[in-house]
């Protein structure tokens, strides 16, 4: 296989496997859920907006008759909702093969989650960290399971603002977004190291969608400007293309724990999914451990590894 010839038609049959996809009502989450369902996985759409989730489920079944699609209420901006969702998932399913931490927000106006986290770090990192930890026992008990977390090329401009993680001293939307996407990678790599040390067969990987045309960019004015000029399509891909790195990380039998996938072309903005490299800061083991401790303290979720 060459670097650029993977596509979703190579996804192995997923019969008997159970996949949780967060943020699956639209965009890359919806496309990933749809493709997994087409390959016969039981797919759990874990979403905040239940009417939209129900509509997405109906659409998937209409496109792929016989698809097994379930709905789970989940608001990643609420640790209470995360705990409730994890409890319900564990009660409903005796195995978990895939957890795809896809949901996220990008550069919204300043706000805080109900737990007091800045919206982006809370929704993009602390919520998925808590959900993964609460489901980790079931994942580790399922042979060949994987956790795939969606990061972004924006991690390269990110840093961890340890003294003001929630931007109480002044909000900078893109800085907060970069911090949250860097945190996603720090989490991915630290989780993989812990799983490997425990001798677990569960693997942790990351992906990024490049520049995918989805609702995620609704708060980014400069992107809307490029769209109005007809330039966005030259640099980007649709949601189906943006979902491919996530899907490859989740299903390609050759993938190893700790790998990172993104588009192959135009500075990783678009193209077929390939293994890519994250920046040096994301691979700083000291920072990974620090962020892990901060995440456990912030969420109250302690992992079994």
N, C-alpha and C positions, 0 to 999 in steps of 0.2 A: 504494500500500500504506500502510495506517495503521500507527500504532506497534505495535498489538497483534494484527495479524491473520496473523502468520507462524506456520506450524506445519509439522511434519515432512513432511506430504504435498507441500510445495513444494520438497523437496530434488530437485535435478536428477538425471537418470539418471547413475549413477556407473560405468557399464560401462568397463572398462579401467583404472580408477584403483585405486591401492594405498594403503591407509590403515593406519597403525600406531596402535593404541589401547592405552595403558598402563592397567593396573588394570581389565581388562575382564571379570573373573569375576563381578562383581555391581555393583549400584548404577548410577550414571550412566555408568560405563565400559561395562558390559554393554549398557545400553539404547542408547548411542551406536553401539557395534559392531553391535548387532542391526539398527538402522535403516539404517546404511550398507550392511550386507550385503543388506538387503531392497531397497536401491536399486542393487544389482549391483556394488558395489565388492568388490575382494578385500581382506578385513579380516584383519589380523594381531593376534591377541590376545596382547599382550606382558605376561606375568604371572609372578609369583613362584611361585604354587601351581599346578603343572602339572595335577594331577588335577582341580582346579576349572576350569582353563582348558579341559581336554578336555570336561568336562561342559557348560560354557557353549557351546562350539563345537557339540556335539551338539544342544543345545537350539535354537540359532539355526538350524541346518540343518533340524531338525524343523519349526520354525515357518515357514521360508522355503526350501522344497526348491530345490536348485540353488545355494544360497548358497555363496560361496567364502570359507572361513574357515580361516586358518592359525594355528598356535600358536608362540610364541617365548618361551623362558625368559628372564625378566628380573627381577632384584632390584635396585631402585633404591637400596637401602641398601648396595650393594656396587659400587664403581667397577670392580672386576674383572669382575663380572657385566655391568655396563653395556657395557664394552668388548667382551666376548665376544658379547653380544647384537647390538651394532652391526655387528661383523664378520660375523656370521651373516646378519643382515638384508641387508647389502650384497651378500653372496654369493648370496643366494636371489632377490633382486628387482632388476631393472635400472631401476626407476623407483620413486619415492616421492612420492605426491601430497599425502598428509596425515599429519602427525605430531600426535597428540592426547595431550598430556601431562596425562592425567587422574588418574593414580594419586596417592594421598597418604595421610597419616595425620593424626589429629587428637587432641591432648591425651593421648597415651599416658603411662604412667609413664616416669620419666627413664631414658634409655638412650643409647648411642652406636652408630653404625654401625661396621662393621668398619674403616672408614677414620678413625675418631675424631671424626666429626661428631655433634653432638646429633641425635637420631633424626629430628626434624621438619624441621630445615633440611637434613639430609642426604638424606632421602627425598623431601621436597616440592620442594626447589630444586636442590641440588648434583647429585643423580642425573639429573633431567631436563635440567639445563644440560649435563652431560657427554653424555648421549644425543643431544640435539639437535645439539651441536657435531660429534659423530662422524658423524652422518647428514647434516650440512648440505651437503656437496658433492653428494650424490645428490639432495637436495631442490632445490638451486639448479639442477641439471641437468634438472629436471622442470618443464615449463611450467605455470604457474598453481598451484604447490604452496603449501601453507599449514602453519604451525606454530600450534597453538592450545593455550594453557596455562591450566589450571584454577586460578583464584585463589579468593577468598572475600570476602564482605562483612567478614570479620574483619580484612582488611588495614587497615581504617580505624582499628583500635585498635593496629596494629602499628608497630614502629620497628625499625631495624637496630641491634643491640647490638654495635657494632664492637669494643669492648674485651673482650667476653665473649659472642661469638656462640653458643658451645656451652654456656652457662649452667653453667660449672664453679664459679661463685661462689654458686650456689643456683638450683635449677630452679623456674621458673614456667611451667606447662604452656601456659596461654593466651597468655602473652607470647611463648613460643617458637613457638606456632602462628601468631600474628599476624605475627611476623617472617618466617616462611617464606612466608606468603601475600602479604605486601608484596614480598618478594624475587621472587615469581612475576611481579608486575607490572613491577617494575624491569627484570627480564630481558626481558619482552615488548616494552617500549617501546625499550629499548636495541637489541635485536635488529632491530626494525623500522627504526630510524634507520640502523643499519649496512647492512642490506639495501638500503634506498633509496639510500644514498650509493654503494653498489657498482653501482647500476643493475640490481639483481636483480628478477625478477618474483615471487620468493618473498615471501610476506607473513607477518607475525607478529601474532597477535591473542590476546586473552584472554577468558575467560568465568568466570562463577561461577554455581553452581546454586541460589542462594537457600538456603532451608532445605529440603533434600531428605531424605526419610526413608530413610536407607541405613545400612549397617554402619559408616560413618565415625564415627558418634556413639557407638559402643559404650563409649567411655571417659568420656563426658560425663554425669556423674550427674544434673545438673539437667535435662537433656533427658529422661532416663529417668523422672524424677519427673513432668514434664509429660505424658509418654506414659501413665503410670499413672493420671493424673487425667483422661485423655481430652481434653487440651487441645492436644496437639501437632498434630493434624490441622487445627485451626483456623488455625494459623499457617504451615503447611508444605505441601509437595506431595510426590508420590511420586517415585521415581527416574526414571520416564519424563519427568515434568515438569522435574526437575532437569537432565536431559540436554539439553533443548531449547536453552539458550544455547550450549552447546558445539557442538551440531550446526549451529546457525545460523551461528556464526562460521566453521565449517569448510566450509560448502556454499553459503551465500547468495551469489549472484553480485554483489550490491550492496555486500558488505562490503569495507572498505578496511583496509589495514595499520594497526596501532596502535589499532584499535577494541576496545571492551570490551563484552561482552554479559551481561545478567542478567535476572531476572524483572521484570515490570512493576508488580507490585502489592504492597501491604503492606510498604513500605520494602524492596522488592526481595527479599522472602522467597518469593514465589510468583507465578505468572502467566506469560503468554506472554513469549517472549524478545525483548528490545529492547536498543538501544544505551544503555549507562549510563555514568556518570562515576566514575572512581576518585578517590581523594583527592589533595590537592596534593603530599603527600610522595612518592607513587608517581610523580609527574610531574616530580620534581626531577632534572634532567639530570646534575647533578654527582653525586648519589647513585647514579643509574643507572650512570654510568661507574665509580664506585668499586666498586659491587657486582659489576660485570662483571670488573674486574681481580681482585678477591678470589676470584671464582668460578674464573677461569682458573688462578690460583695454587693454589687448594685442590684442584682436580680434575686439573690438568695437561693440560686440553683447551683448545687454542687454536683459535679459529674462523677460517675462511678469509675472513671479512669483519670 
